[in-house]
Every structure is written in C-alpha cells, then in structure tokens.
C-alpha cells in the first residue's frame, strides 16, 4: 500500500485462481460446501483489497460449469469443433434437487420408442382433453419400434419454443414439465426415462393384477379349508382314506403323484396362494415405487445453466454485499467491486463475452433481491432474509449492484476463441471488438486486462508481439467512453510488458535498461539516446561507503 502511494499507482486485487467455480461445481456436482469455501476465499480477497488497495476491483475467474464450445448463448454460430462436426457434441444435464450431474447426452445417441397415435377428440367434465393412445402394430402383432435421433429432438424443441410453454420450462415453477422443454437434450433424456417408466408401470400393473387374482383365490380356498376342517373331524378315521387324492406333479406321468387328503391339499394350496400374493404385492409395490422415482427424476432434470447460474449469481451477490459493507466500514473513497473475468473457452461457462455479461446481469438482479426482499425461500419454506435492508429502495439497490458488480474483460483470454472461429482472422477481430462494444454499451464493463498471444493459448506475450487486436481494443474502449482501469498483465517480461503496451498504442516512453538498442526501440531510449547511461548520481545512486565491490574497492 505504501509503495503504491509513493509511486502514485492504483492497485487491483485478484482472488486466488484456485477458487474456481462460484456456482460450486466440483467433482461432477454442485457442492454447497465447495461454493461456501470459494465465497470465504472471495471475502478474504475483499478484506485484502480494502486494506492494501483501498478499493478497486476484486477479480475472480469464471469457469462455472461444463458446456460445449459451440453451446454458447444467443445462437452465436461463429465457432466450430471437430466434436460438433462429427455429431458427437455433448450436452450435460443435472438433477436440480441433488445438484448431481446425472447424464451427458451426445448428439449421436438415439432412443428406440414404440410408435403410436394420440387422439384428443374427447373432453372430461372439466373441459380438459382426454388423450387416447393407440399403439401401432407390425403385421405379426408386435409393437412397431421407431428410432428418434438428435434431429427429431431439435425439431420438437423448436415446436416447444413458444410463449405459452414458458411456465412449463422454468425448473423452479410448480408447472415445470420437461416433456414441453425447448432444450433437445432434456427431451432426449425425458423420453429415454419414459421407456423405463413404462416398463416399471407395466410390471406394477401385472403384479397388482396377480396379487388381486390370488387374493380372490385365497378367499375361496380359505372357505374350503374352514369347511373341511369341520367336516374332517366328523369323518371316522377308518373312512378318511376315501378322501385321499392323487395330486399330479408336472412331468406328464413320468413322476409318481403326491397322495394327500383334501384338507392337507387345501392347506397347501392356501399356503402357496398366500406366498404368490406376497410375491405379487412386493414386486408390484417396488415396481410402483420405481415408476414414481422415474417420474420424479423426469421432473428433476434440468440443464446445467438453469441451475448453475442461480448459484453463481448468489455467490457474487453475497460477496458484492460484503464488499459494499467493507467499503462503508473503512470509509473508502474508491468503490470496491466484484469483477468476474472471462477465462478460456475450454474452462466452461463464463468465458464467452455473452456469458460474462449474463453472469454480471444476473448477479446484479440477485443482489437487488437480497437487499430488498424481506424473505428468502429455502426448500419451499419462506424464512427471514439476513441481507434485507428495510430502508433501501429498489432503485438505490440497483445503483449499488451496478457499482459493486462489474466485469473484468481479458482481451488475451477472449482471443483464444480464435482457434475455434469459422471465419477469417479479420472477421474474428471484428467479432471480438464488437463484443467489447456490446459489453460497454450494456454497462457491465468495469476492469480490463491486456496480454497478447497467438489465439491458441494464453502465453502472456508483451502487447504487440502476438495477434491480439490490442490497439483496436484500446481505441474501442476510448470510443465507447470506458473509464475504468486497463491492467497489462506481465509474465516474465516484468516492466517490459507495460512499455511494449505503450509502444503498441503509440505512446512515447523511456526506460532505464542495459545494452545497445536500434533506433526503433523507443522504449529503450533515454533522453533521445539509444542506450542507457553508464553512471548514476544524486539520491538514486548507491552510497559508496555502504556499497563496495567483491574486491573491496570503493565505488566512485
């Protein structure tokens, strides 16, 4: 802090890069404990920023949950991958109740389903349509089975993308119905489970019928047993042989039959029937429970963004409120704000500029909700909201959210999308600059990182040494009225990254450095010379009494 003041430098703070996914996605599931630990790390960075940087951005890396490179929002069709082109793009789904990743649907998978027609030409007493399903048979009597591929589910999803279906597509709505989803991967999974549900239902129906049939038989046999128990006592012992019967055993006469009296035979029949009843009841009950569990699974399935974005927004809003409180407590003049940063395309959600924008916008909405809503919902129950500010208006809360949540845009990270871009380098450059303009126009941009690379990896070259459009980027920021910081991120270059940056954007600079340079090396110049001076004097020169050479010869 003291060094920054002496050198008139404004500091920014970067939270630990180890605190990844603010949604809590960890080891193939959304883990609330992992999310909480990340929030703790974020608060730690906030306290450091308050003490050392005295405000400013607290940068956090995004990389919230897995998604395919081509699964970017708003239908951005500028990118391609070998996986996508080979029809093997993977779409991840999760259980909204447990937070567990439950499946990954690949576009080359298919479902085999029985073919049927649905008619709805009748209505019940409340006016609701009654569906009649007629299965289509093959000539031999078997059900006709058809194959549903990815194209089928895309077409169905397109049909479902309608305004009156929106309430069925919100996983947090009580009317949520995944069979009406506008997401083809959810439709695929739903129909895949539907085959298993029908199997469980059919088994339950069969064994319930078996149970009822044996229950009817039991009543009849029980009456017969009661009758013969009384009668058997009345028959003299010497005449009981007349009531013996040969009970055949399967084997078509190859095995000697059992010989039992009628009462003994009826009791054995009663015992066997009760066992069949018990078996039918147990299988029917477990099958019915399995059917209900599959139904519940169908209702719980959702896409990762629907679930994960809410968790990300909650985490960032929580940290932003903490930052606002720390700023007020320490009376800092410079706003502290949480600054989610776009990372690499392969790192998941948050790396595409549109995703970064949505994270900021959703987090701001969540912060407003936390500050102005007296209650929050937990497991269907409303409880008191600990972040509620009774005297804070919604408009004031929105203003606070805009001040304390802003994006960090890393032009170097964004440039690594280039390797997946369909068009020419010139077209990619235009796309990238347009994205910057959109972010600033939407009011989400608050901090900028500048590095250079060649569009494949994040090499952190000095600006101007790669193909990142640094100069165009800076010009666009100026043109769109950007007022925030621009931070040049160095690697091994140290100060040279900054001087290279200045040279790239045509600023005259000078530095002290060793060795001769050519006339084009502006940043190596010193008062018009092409080499650094070989002498120092005044307060910057070392004290000759304190500093000596290894030979103990004093410095002049």
NUTILO-433458 format. One record per residue (C-alpha): residue in one letter; x, y, z. Coordinates in pm, whole numbers, padded with zeros to 5 digits, always signed. Layout:
<guvos>
AXYZ;...
</guvos>
This chain:
<guvos>
X+00000+00000+00000;X+00280+00242+00091;X+00475+00160-00227;X+00161+00222-00432;X+00113+00561-00269;X+00477+00666-00316;X+00465+00568-00684;X+00110+00701-00733;X-00009+00361-00853;X-00368+00235-00825;X-00383-00131-00726;X-00629-00400-00827;X-00681-00729-00644;X-00709-01079-00788;X-00867-01352-00580;X-00690-01687-00576;X-00719-01863-00913;X-00772-02180-00708;X-01114-02050-00607;X-01276-02168-00929;X-01648-02217-00999;X-01852-01972-00795;X-02150-02195-00866;X-01983-02461-00650;X-01943-02712-00935;X-01693-02963-00809;X-01627-03328-00899;X-01928-03360-01131;X-02178-03200-00897;X-02280-02867-00748;X-02138-02880-00398;X-02261-02618-00148;X-01962-02678+00076;X-01722-02608-00214;X-01923-02296-00302;X-01904-02172+00057;X-01526-02222+00069;X-01493-02019-00253;X-01704-01740-00102;X-01474-01739+00203;X-01176-01701-00032;X-01358-01415-00206;X-01421-01239+00127;X-01056-01279+00212;X-00963-01105-00113;X-01215-00828-00036;X-01056-00763+00303;X-00711-00755+00142;X-00836-00510-00125;X-00984-00287+00145;X-00661-00280+00347;X-00397-00274+00072;X-00557-00147-00249;X-00805+00075-00064;X-01084-00028-00301;X-01100-00112-00668;X-01177-00440-00847;X-01160-00782-00685;X-01109-01001-00990;X-01243-01357-00984;X-01202-01615-01258;X-01517-01765-01405;X-01540-02124-01528;X-01870-02209-01367;X-01970-02543-01511;X-01905-02756-01821;X-02061-02670-02155;X-01963-02746-02512;X-01759-02489-02704;X-02045-02445-02951;X-02312-02427-02678;X-02262-02054-02638;X-02565-01830-02574;X-02773-01622-02813;X-02723-01860-03102;X-02364-01748-03172;X-02285-01979-03462;X-01936-01843-03532;X-01749-02138-03381;X-01690-02499-03469;X-01515-02801-03322;X-01430-03147-03451;X-01665-03293-03191;X-01953-03079-03318;X-01883-03154-03681;X-01863-03528-03616;X-02203-03516-03445;X-02062-03605-03103;X-02129-03278-02919;X-02209-03348-02554;X-02487-03177-02357;X-02481-03204-01978;X-02790-03243-01761;X-02828-03242-01387;X-03061-03322-01100;X-03191-02989-00967;X-03265-03147-00628;X-02927-03305-00554;X-02704-03085-00772;X-02553-03403-00919;X-02453-03430-01283;X-02680-03714-01394;X-02602-03764-01760;X-02429-03635-02067;X-02634-03661-02385;X-02434-03697-02706;X-02582-03586-03035;X-02508-03923-03198;X-02723-04111-02945;X-03072-04236-03031;X-03381-04354-02845;X-03592-04651-02959;X-03959-04592-02881;X-04288-04762-02971;X-04483-04583-03243;X-04831-04462-03151;X-05101-04212-03239;X-05255-03976-02985;X-05614-03860-03025;X-05776-03588-02812;X-06129-03577-02952;X-06290-03611-02607;X-06304-03386-02302;X-06373-03466-01938;X-06634-03293-01718;X-06392-03006-01651;X-06327-02950-02021;X-05978-03099-02017;X-05878-03302-02322;X-05864-03680-02275;X-05571-03839-02451;X-05619-04177-02617;X-05302-04360-02718;X-05324-04619-02994;X-05013-04829-03041;X-04913-04913-03397;X-04853-05282-03459;X-04645-05473-03708;X-04821-05737-03921;X-04714-06008-03673;X-04874-05827-03382;X-04558-05675-03228;X-04547-05306-03149;X-04371-05107-03416;X-04050-04954-03276;X-03906-04637-03429;X-03578-04451-03381;X-03565-04091-03257;X-03233-03916-03328;X-03098-03574-03234;X-03263-03407-03533;X-03603-03527-03407;X-03549-03372-03063;X-03421-03045-03213;X-03740-03023-03418;X-03957-03097-03113;X-03765-02839-02908;X-03828-02581-03180;X-04203-02654-03164;X-04195-02610-02785;X-04020-02274-02806;X-04341-02075-02761;X-04464-01818-02516;X-04746-02026-02363;X-04494-02301-02275;X-04259-02074-02077;X-04413-02166-01741;X-04358-02535-01820;X-03990-02470-01899;X-03891-02296-01576;X-03745-02565-01345;X-03839-02356-01040;X-04206-02328-01141;X-04461-02572-00995;X-04590-02629-01351;X-04247-02743-01474;X-04289-03015-01737;X-03969-03133-01909;X-04173-03301-02186;X-04253-02946-02305;X-03891-02830-02288;X-03730-02619-02559;X-03399-02797-02488;X-03346-03104-02714;X-03115-03273-02460;X-03387-03259-02192;X-03643-03401-02438;X-03400-03682-02521;X-03343-03770-02157;X-03714-03745-02073;X-03810-03991-02348;X-03523-04221-02254;X-03658-04234-01898;X-04014-04270-02027;X-03932-04616-02168;X-03803-04720-01824;X-04108-04569-01656;X-04344-04760-01885;X-04157-05082-01807;X-04192-05019-01432;X-04558-04926-01477;X-04630-05239-01682;X-04459-05460-01423;X-04651-05293-01141;X-04982-05337-01327;X-04906-05703-01398;X-04817-05794-01039;X-05100-05590-00890;X-05333-05795-01110;X-05158-06111-00997;X-05198-06004-00633;X-05571-05935-00674;X-05630-06264-00857;X-05455-06463-00584;X-05636-06262-00316;X-05969-06373-00468;X-05844-06734-00483;X-05734-06715-00120;X-06082-06621-00002;X-06230-06921-00183;X-05963-07161-00060;X-05994-07026+00295;X-06367-07103+00294;X-06295-07452+00166;X-06033-07505+00439;X-06278-07391+00709;X-06543-07626+00566;X-06310-07930+00552;X-06164-07868+00897;X-06510-07909+01046;X-06601-08198+00816;X-06272-08379+00878;X-06348-08404+01248;X-06684-08566+01166;X-06534-08836+00938;X-06440-09159+01119;X-06070-09232+01097;X-06130-09561+00918;X-06317-09375+00640;X-06071-09090+00589;X-05877-09287+00326;X-06178-09239+00099;X-06098-08866+00091;X-05738-08905-00020;X-05649-08761-00362;X-05362-08807-00604;X-05210-08469-00675;X-05026-08482-01011;X-04675-08341-01043;X-04556-08178-01365;X-04386-08434-01585;X-04672-08590-01779;X-04695-08910-01579;X-04323-08968-01557;X-04321-08887-01186;X-04539-09051-00920;X-04810-08807-00793;X-04843-08684-00434;X-05116-08853-00235;X-05283-08618+00017;X-05616-08586+00188;X-05834-08299+00079;X-05775-08089+00390;X-05398-08123+00365;X-05415-08037-00006;X-05631-07728+00057;X-05396-07604+00329;X-05101-07645+00094;X-05296-07456-00175;X-05371-07179+00077;X-05004-07153+00174;X-04890-07137-00192;X-05157-06878-00277;X-05054-06657+00016;X-04693-06678-00099;X-04798-06577-00451;X-04998-06290-00303;X-04697-06175-00100;X-04469-06201-00403;X-04716-06011-00623;X-04760-05740-00360;X-04384-05694-00308;X-04300-05680-00680;X-04597-05453-00753;X-04505-05218-00467;X-04138-05196-00565;X-04227-05151-00933;X-04478-04880-00848;X-04218-04707-00629;X-03968-04739-00914;X-04222-04584-01151;X-04274-04291-00914;X-03898-04246-00870;X-03854-04232-01250;X-04140-03980-01272;X-03966-03773-01007;X-03637-03800-01197;X-03813-03675-01508;X-03938-03373-01314;X-03599-03302-01155;X-03390-03298-01471;X-03270-02958-01587;X-02989-02812-01792;X-02679-02707-01602;X-02710-02333-01682;X-03065-02316-01540;X-02933-02437-01205;X-02571-02324-01202;X-02629-01961-01297;X-02852-01909-00993;X-02573-02040-00769;X-02311-01821-00940;X-02532-01514-00910;X-02596-01588-00542;X-02223-01620-00468;X-02126-01299-00648;X-02416-01106-00495;X-02314-01228-00147;X-01955-01113-00200;X-02066-00781-00352;X-02278-00703-00045;X-01979-00787+00174;X-01758-00557-00038;X-02009-00271-00004;X-02018-00320+00374;X-01637-00328+00400;X-01612-00012+00190;X-01858+00168+00417;X-01697+00037+00735;X-01348+00154+00630;X-01472+00474+00469;X-01305+00402+00135;X-01348+00661-00138;X-01281+00414-00418;X-01560+00166-00491;X-01480-00198-00430;X-01648-00425-00681;X-01654-00796-00759;X-01517-00833-01110;X-01582-01177-01271;X-01330-01235-01550;X-01371-01434-01870;X-01137-01732-01878;X-01054-01975-02163;X-01321-02138-02385;X-01239-02487-02257;X-01288-02384-01893;X-01667-02377-01924;X-01939-02120-01873;X-01828-01758-01833;X-01556-01744-02097;X-01775-01621-02383;X-01848-01245-02368;X-02224-01308-02372;X-02187-01549-02079;X-01980-01294-01888;X-02249-01032-01949;X-02524-01265-01825;X-02327-01352-01510;X-02294-00982-01425;X-02656-00901-01504;X-02797-01200-01313;X-02569-01128-01016;X-02688-00769-01002;X-03051-00883-01004;X-02976-01129-00724;X-02804-00857-00519;X-03110-00630-00557;X-03333-00918-00448;X-03114-00991-00145;X-03118-00626-00037;X-03490-00558-00088;X-03679-00884-00027;X-03753-00946+00345;X-03787-01320+00289;X-03600-01590+00102;X-03723-01936+00009;X-03547-02249+00133;X-03691-02591+00047;X-04036-02445-00014;X-04037-02253+00315;X-04005-01874+00349;X-03750-01759+00606;X-03614-01418+00708;X-03356-01272+00471;X-03035-01179+00665;X-02927-00935+00389;X-03254-00741+00384;X-03219-00361+00420;X-03558-00220+00519;X-03471+00142+00436;X-03320+00068+00096;X-03534+00137-00211;X-03520-00087-00516;X-03372+00193-00729;X-03097+00252-00473;X-03029-00122-00456;X-02994-00132-00836;X-02747+00155-00820;X-02546-00030-00552;X-02546-00351-00758;X-02417-00165-01065;X-02135-00011-00859;X-02027-00327-00680;X-02058-00587-00960;X-01874-00521-01287;X-01700-00745-01539;X-01328-00783-01595;X-01269-00841-01965;X-00941-01009-02054;X-00872-00947-02423;X-00599-01213-02425;X-00832-01480-02288;X-01103-01379-02535;X-00853-01406-02822;X-00814-01780-02758;X-01164-01826-02906;X-00989-01757-03237;X-00882-02120-03281;X-01248-02227-03296;X-01364-01940-03520;X-01512-02036-03857;X-01419-01720-04046;X-01101-01536-04136;X-00872-01359-03886;X-01003-01020-03997;X-01361-01135-03928;X-01263-01267-03587;X-01101-00935-03498;X-01425-00754-03589;X-01631-01004-03385;X-01406-00952-03083;X-01414-00572-03098;X-01794-00583-03142;X-01819-00793-02825;X-01620-00532-02632;X-01850-00258-02760;X-02157-00457-02653;X-02021-00517-02302;X-01950-00149-02253;X-02283-00044-02404;X-02466-00274-02159;X-02282-00109-01869;X-02123-00426-01735;X-01755-00348-01804;X-01553-00222-01509;X-01199-00353-01549;X-00974-00465-01836;X-00676-00700-01864;X-00439-00679-02161;X-00198-00952-02272;X-00103-01092-02610;X-00099-01439-02764;X-00148-01614-03097;X-00507-01726-03045;X-00427-02076-02919;X-00302-02044-02562;X-00262-01771-02302;X+00113-01712-02345;X+00106-01363-02185;X+00326-01211-02450;X+00404-00841-02436;X+00130-00647-02617;X+00210-00621-02987;X+00403-00948-03008;X+00104-01168-03090;X-00218-01126-03289;X-00448-00984-03018;X-00603-00664-03159;X-00471-00455-02868;X-00461-00122-03045;X-00814-00160-03186;X-00931-00278-02845;X-00798+00031-02665;X-00938+00261-02933;X-01280+00097-02897;X-01269+00141-02519;X-01195+00511-02562;X-01464+00549-02827;X-01730+00382-02610;X-01645+00600-02308;X-01478+00338-02087;X-01349+00500-01765;X-01210+00201-01577;X-00859+00067-01533;X-00654-00106-01803;X-00413-00354-01648;X-00128-00502-01854;X-00060-00849-01719;X+00306-00944-01738;X+00468-01283-01736;X+00850-01300-01733;X+00871-00965-01912;X+00807-00760-01595;X+00811-00387-01678;X+00876-00450-02049;X+00518-00569-02096;X+00399-00221-01997;X+00647-00039-02218;X+00558-00265-02510;X+00194-00188-02443;X+00265+00184-02455;X+00455+00144-02778;X+00171-00061-02931;X-00077+00218-02863;X+00173+00479-02989;X+00271+00642-02660;X+00631+00780-02635;X+00809+00611-02344;X+01155+00591-02194;X+01320+00350-01956;X+01647+00262-01794;X+01788-00064-01925;X+02116-00220-02029;X+02263-00277-02372;X+02258-00102-02708;X+01931-00085-02900;X+01835+00006-03254;X+01668+00334-03334;X+01322+00171-03348;X+01348+00058-02987;X+01172+00363-02842;X+01116+00213-02501;X+01492+00153-02467;X+01575+00521-02523;X+01693+00763-02256;X+01659+01132-02333;X+01698+01072-02705;X+01992+00829-02674;X+01972+00467-02786;X+02138+00326-02478;X+02102+00364-02105;X+02354+00579-01915;X+02651+00408-01755;X+02651+00633-01449;X+02412+00736-01173;X+02421+01035-00942;X+02219+01209-00676;X+01971+01032-00445;X+01927+00734-00678;X+02298+00645-00669;X+02413+00390-00408;X+02610+00513-00107;X+02982+00448-00183;X+03050+00393+00187;X+02791+00120+00209;X+02832-00049-00132;X+03166-00198-00233;X+03273-00450-00496;X+03390-00800-00404;X+03745-00673-00425;X+03656-00413-00159;X+03749-00135-00400;X+03517+00157-00315;X+03269+00282-00574;X+03338+00619-00731;
</guvos>
